[in-house]
Amino acid sequence: MTTIKASCPTCGDVELTPSQVRLVVCTVPAWSFYAFDCPTCTDEIRKHATEDVVRLLTTGGVPAERWDVPAEALEEHTGAVIGWDDVLDFSLDLETTDVVAAAAAAVLRPRHV
């Protein structure tokens, strides 16, 4: 059986089996990580997984979970941040939408001759 050596910041070096390690490979390489529960203190330890670490862990039998980050999460956002007042104003505007829609429908409704 393969033994994986890792380190816990509290306990130091620990030995793990592939089933004790979680490997997440992200489409954004800087967000890839591996995690394990320390067998001594039971803390969850999470560390960045470089390409070399991914290669070593997968070679050692750790299955890689793929994490596809949605493009929306990577978009650059500019402008003012939406605040609670903006949300409240939007909510109040929604209450009047039916009145506006009814008025528009009345104008656009064809007349029977």
ABEGO torsion letter per residue (X at the ends): XBBBBBBBAAAEBBBBBAAABBBBBBABAAABBBBBBBAAAGBBBBBBBBAAAAAAAAAAGBBBBBBBBBAAAABBBBEBBBBAAAAAAAAAAAAAAAAAAAAAAAAABBBBX
